Structures are given as C-alpha cells and as structure tokens.
Amino acid sequence: MEKLPTILFPSNPRSPLPPVGTHHKARRGRSENQFERDLWRYFPGKIHTELLVKRPELNQPYVPDFAYLDRDLAIDIEVDEPYTIDTRKPLHFLDCPKDRSRNQFFTDHGWIVIRFSEAQVIKTPASCCKTIASTIAKVSGDNTIMNAFRDIPTLKPDRRWTIEQAEKLAAQNYREQLQLKAEPSKPNLMNGDLSFHCPACGELVRWRGHYVSCTNCGYDQFVL
C-alpha cells in the first residue's frame, strides 16, 4: 500500500457481505461530495453512500465512503486524507493498522477495496473513475464499461505519506489549500440537469426521471 490508488481483491471467491442499512449521520468531506457526482456520471444507479456493513465480531459497523454495488460485485471506494481537519491527527498513513484491518475485513468478505488520495479525487476525478471501471472490466471480463473513458488519461499514482509527513502537511494546511482549489459545490444529484455516460457505449446521455436512455445504442435502464 505504498502507492495510491490501492486496489485489493478478495482472497477467496464468495458473495459479498451485504450492507445492513444506512448511516444518516456519517461525516463527509467536501471532496467526497464532489466526487459523488463524478461517480454517478460514470456509474449511474450503482453508487451508494452511508451504507452500514456489519462486523460480526463488533457492534460498530464499517461505513464505506462510497460503495459500488452491482449484482455479485461490491467495491469499497475510499478517499484517503493525510490528517483530520479538526484535530490535525495523521490519517491513512503508510502501514496504518486501522486501514490494514479494515481492508482485510472487506476482502475477507468478498469486497474489492479501492483507495484514492484526496488529491487524486479533487484534481483528476475522471481518471479515478477510469481506475474503478478498469477494475470492474477486469473482474467481469466485459470491457464495454471502458467506452466512456476513451479520452480520459490513466490515473497517475500518489505515494502514501508517513506519519511524519502527515504532520508536516497538517502544519502547512495542505488539505485546506487543496480544497480551495476544488470546484464549488454542485447541485443535488437528482436534479433534471444531470447527464451520464452510457454504460454500454460511453456516449453522454441525459437524465430522464429514473432512467438512463441512450439514443445512440438504445440502452434504457431504471437506475434507482
């Protein structure tokens, strides 16, 4: 896990452990709110937030930043920040025990784990989505999902930070400066102005109620 993105696959083939509900008070950063819209643009109807994945041995469940769910495929998509904004405590550093334990839990229970840095989802969100699509294509053996990414560059890797580096980044207000460069908050995902990339041919199509309808290839599917 020295570099991001980090992609981890289940150790044994099995059906993913299903979510048990939703967490309506899960804390989310500005970068995650923006990235959600990008994920929806490329994976309409497949992206879920605030899901609870129960740990059988503990009362407190895990809550993925984002979950891609499609039949027997489940992906835990995480946005890793170097420190907390409020307490300045280092996060997601190299060889972080909490991250190792969490990754192990999800892969042991049939989930794929993909971790991006906060900088990656802010600066190159479409390339992050391409990484997810490439992983899906690898697992499913179906490359049609890559049609929407013909002109999107491959994501450049970030090196994961140490505890000492995270402390220096906190002292430099790195995250605050990074988020100032991010795009302003965008409208609600469910408004009528959204458009998506067709999952079948990659063409940009309009949001029509609860359907993604593509006039290019005829794809028409309920997504909510």
N, C-alpha and C positions, 0 to 999 in steps of 0.2 A: 504493500500500500504506500510506496514512496511517491507515487505519482497519481495525479487526478486527470482524467476520470479513473476511478477504480471500478472494475467490473468483476463481480463474483457470481459464480454459478452454483446451483445446488449440488451437494456432494453425492446425493443419491436421487434417482428419478422417483418422484412422488407427487401427488396432487398438492398444490399449495395449501397451507393452513389458511382457512377463510377468515376474514375480519368478523368481529362480533358486534360491531356497532360504530358509532361516530362520536368524536370528542368535539363538542361545540365551543370549547374554550381553549383550544390549542393555540399556542403563541406562534405567530408567523412574522417573518421579517419582510421588509419592503421588496427585497429582491425576489422572494418566494411568490409574492402576489403578482409581480410582473411575469415571472417565469410560468406561472399557471396559465396565463393567456397564450403564451407561445406553445406550451404543451397541448393545449386544447386545439390550437390551429392545425397542428400536425396529427394529433391523435384524438379526433372528436369522439366523445362518448366513452373513452377508455380511461380517462384520468380522474382520480378520486383523491379527495383531501380529508384530513381529520379522521381517518379510519382507525379503529382500535383493533390491534392484533394481540390477542390474549397470550400471555406467557403462562403455561400450565402450572409452573412451579412458583409463580409470584402473583400478587394481586394487581400490581400495576402493569398495564399492557403497554406495548410499543405503539407509537403513532408515527407512521411514515410521513415524511414531508409531502411526498406525492406517491400515489400507487397507480401503476398501470395494470389494469385487470382486463383480461380477455380470455374467456373460457378457462382452460387449464394453465394459463400463463399469468404469473403475478410478478411484478417488478417493484421493488422498493427503491424509489428515486430520492436521493438525499442531497441537500445543499449544505456543504461544509463551510463554516465560518471559522476564522482563526481565534476569535475571542468573543465574549459576550459584551454587548454594548453597555449594559448597566453596571456589571461588576468587574469588567475587564479581565475576566478569568479566561485562560487559554482553553481552546476547544479543538477537537478533531485533529490533534497533533500526531506526529509520527509515533506509531505503536501505542496509540491511546487504548488502554484496557477496555473502556466502555464501548468504544467502536468495535473492537475485536469481538467482544461478547455479543453485541447486537448483530454484527454481520454473521456470526456463527449461528445465532438463533434463526435468522431468516433463511440462510442457506440450508440449515438442517431441516427446515420445514417447507422446503420446496419453492422458495422465492429466489429470484435473481436480485442482487443488490448492485445498484449503480450510484456512485458518489461523484459529484462535481464540486468544484470550489465555487464559492460565492462570486468570485471574479469571473469565472467562466460563464455562469448563467446571466450575469449582468452584461458582459462585453460581447459574448458570442452565443446567445441562446439558441439560434437555429442550428449551430454546429453541435450543441449539446443534444438537441432533439435528433440530429442525424446519428449521433452515437447510440441513442436509445433505439432508433429504427434499425440500425445495423445489427444490434444485439438481437432484436426481435426476428430479423431476417435470418440470422444465424441459427437461432433456436427452431424456428418454424420451417426453414428451408424454402421460404417464399420471399423472393426479392422484390415483389411489386411494391412493397411499402417504401422502397428506396426511390421510387419515381419522383416523389416530391422534393428530393434532395439533390437533384442533378446539378444544380448550380450553387449548392451550399458547400463551403470548404470544410474539410475534415478538422475536427477539434484539435487544437494544439494542447499538449499536456502541461499541467502545472505541477511543480514539485511541492509535496506536502511539507508543511512547516514543523519545526521542532517547538518544544515548549518555550525555549529561549527566544526563538524567532517570533512566536506569537506574542510574547510580552513586549518585544520591540515594536511590533506592528500596532499593538494597543497604545503604546506611548506616542506613536506617530499619528494616531487617529486614522489609521489606514482604512478601516471599514466605512467610517463616516465620509471620508473623501471619495471613496469608491462609489458609495450610494448617491452622492451628489451628482455624479456623472451619469447615473442611471436615468432612463426615461421617466417622465412624470407618470403618476398613477393613471391607469386607463379605465375605461368604463366597465361596468359589470359584464361578466362573460355571456350572460343570457340576453343581451340586448339584440335588436334586429340588424345591427350594422356589422355583425361578425362575418368573417369569411374563413373558410378552411381549405386545406389541401385535400383533395380527394384521395382516400386511402388506396384506391385501385389504380388510378392513372397519374395522380400527382397534380392535376390541374386545380387552379384556385376556384372554389365554388362558394356560393352564398349560403348563409344560414337561413333556413326556411322552417320556422316553427321548431319541431323536434326532429327534423330530417336534414341530412346532408344529401343534396340532389345534384348530380353532375350531368350536365348536358353533353359533355364530351364522350363519356363512356357508358352512361346510363346508370351508374351507381346511385342507389337511392336506399338509404337505410335510416331507421329510427336510432337515435344516439343517446337518448336519456331514459 
